[in-house]
């Protein structure tokens, strides 16, 4: 599938000054958020952040997404690097189905059980745009900010060297404790 790209623009934010570039793949639009010194870095810090409207924008306590995004923005602002804002809501089941999954979680299902009950795999994300972004930005070696072993495997499968893994650990709360435990037990997240 063809991927369209935007020009690079400035984005001053409460976290610091960034450069941004958008990528459109089908109906999904993704964002590369780069520190101002990004082009000077040989092995930049990188976070592949999966979109979470309820967490990132509304501050949902059911997940750790907003905390991880804030952590990454602050870190990249201070140390240089890139955040790929991967717009595949709810592990790519979409917002409507994510809210349906939330309703099932309200009835006692965990995040995996809810997705399966709705007829989806536990994770429907497609990372092909991430590969395109790495190539477009000339990235061959990174320091990956993640807790997710599948993201490590994926990046390594692209032939990208991971010189370091930086944990993205945030505080849990009573609303996201089951969610985080499921990520740890089912997906093997380093929490």
Beta strands, then each sheet from edge to edge (+ up, - down):
strand 1: 3-5
strand 2: 9-13
strand 3: 16-25
strand 4: 28-35
strand 5: 44-50
strand 6: 81-86
strand 7: 141-145
strand 8: 161-166
sheet 1: 1+ 3- 2+
sheet 2: 1+ 3- 4+ 6- 5- 7- 8-
end
